[in-house]
Amino acid sequence: MSTNKTNVAKDFQEKSIVVSREFNAPLADVWRAFTESELLDKWWGPSPWHVETKSQDFKPGGSWVYAMVGPEGQKHWARMDYLSISHHKGFEIQDSFCDENGVINQQLPVSTGSNTFIETAGGTKVAFKMIYPTEAALQTIVDMGFEQGISICFDQLEDLLKSDKR
């Protein structure tokens, strides 16, 4: 594994969380890993959990509905709605929890945000910023283990990008 590390910055006044990391891989490969369900299923869920995609339509107005599947087979559903997409540069989303039919669970935090992809001398830098409606909503995500989970996921992505499993 490289010395690249996932950076997570929480700003409760702004009600946001920013995650960034540089990957030692070409931009096209990193983009595919964030936009194709076959690849997302290989790294998005923090081990020992994994992701199973129910549906994905990566286009403005489309969505990705997936289950985070636990070691005992329990499923927690989530939905990412694609608001806008700029090929190989970034995309804007609404991120939420939902039921198995993609119906948003309004009892859990819904956020909006953007993912950006920047080609660097060593590979590709990914940064995403999520904004929550309230400080309490951001705190809920933090309490659910977001920082640890996304760090594990990004380590898994780095391993995937180094492997022949893409």
Residue pairs with C-beta under 8 A, 6 or more apart in sequence:
1 155
1 158
1 159
2 24
2 158
4 21
4 22
4 23
4 24
4 158
5 21
6 19
6 20
6 21
6 150
6 151
6 154
6 155
7 18
7 19
7 20
7 21
8 17
8 18
8 19
8 146
8 147
8 150
8 151
9 17
9 18
9 19
10 16
10 17
10 138
10 142
10 147
11 17
11 18
12 135
12 138
12 139
14 131
15 131
15 132
15 133
15 134
15 135
15 137
15 138
16 129
16 130
16 131
16 132
16 138
17 129
17 130
17 132
17 138
17 141
17 142
17 146
18 127
18 128
18 129
18 130
19 127
19 128
19 129
19 150
19 154
20 125
20 126
20 127
20 128
21 125
21 126
21 154
22 120
22 122
22 123
22 124
22 125
22 126
23 30
23 123
23 124
23 125
23 126
23 157
23 158
23 161
24 122
24 123
24 158
24 161
24 162
25 123
25 124
25 161
25 162
26 123
26 124
27 88
27 117
27 118
27 119
27 123
27 124
28 88
29 124
29 161
29 166
30 117
30 123
30 124
30 126
30 161
31 87
31 88
31 117
31 124
32 39
32 166
33 39
33 40
33 43
33 157
33 160
33 161
33 166
34 40
34 115
34 117
34 126
35 58
35 91
36 56
36 58
37 53
37 56
37 64
37 66
38 53
39 160
39 166
40 51
40 53
40 56
40 64
40 66
41 50
41 51
41 52
41 53
41 66
42 156
42 160
42 165
43 153
43 156
43 157
43 159
43 160
44 51
44 66
44 153
45 51
45 68
45 69
45 153
46 148
46 149
46 150
46 152
46 153
46 156
47 152
47 156
48 70
48 71
49 68
49 69
49 70
49 71
50 68
50 69
51 66
51 67
51 68
51 69
52 66
52 67
52 69
52 75
53 64
53 65
53 66
54 65
54 66
54 67
54 100
54 102
55 63
55 64
55 65
55 102
56 62
56 63
56 64
56 65
56 66
57 63
57 64
57 82
58 64
58 82
58 85
59 82
59 85
60 82
60 83
60 84
60 85
61 82
62 81
62 82
63 79
63 80
63 81
63 82
63 102
64 79
64 80
64 82
65 77
65 78
65 79
65 98
65 102
66 77
66 78
66 79
67 75
67 76
67 77
67 78
67 100
68 75
68 76
68 77
68 78
69 75
70 76
75 100
76 97
77 97
77 98
77 99
77 100
77 102
78 95
78 96
78 97
78 98
79 95
79 96
79 97
79 98
79 102
79 104
80 93
80 94
80 95
80 96
81 93
81 94
81 95
81 96
82 91
82 92
82 93
83 91
83 92
83 93
83 94
83 112
84 91
84 92
85 91
85 92
88 117
89 116
89 117
90 114
90 115
90 116
90 117
91 114
91 115
92 112
92 113
92 114
92 115
93 112
93 113
93 114
93 115
94 110
94 111
94 112
95 110
95 111
95 112
95 113
95 130
96 104
96 105
96 108
96 109
96 110
96 111
97 104
97 105
97 108
97 109
97 110
98 104
98 105
99 105
104 110
108 140
109 132
109 133
109 137
109 138
109 140
109 141
110 133
110 137
111 130
111 131
111 132
111 133
111 137
111 141
112 130
112 131
113 128
113 129
113 130
113 131
114 128
114 129
115 126
115 127
115 128
116 126
116 127
116 128
117 124
117 125
117 126
118 124
118 125
118 126
118 127
130 141
132 138
132 141
160 166
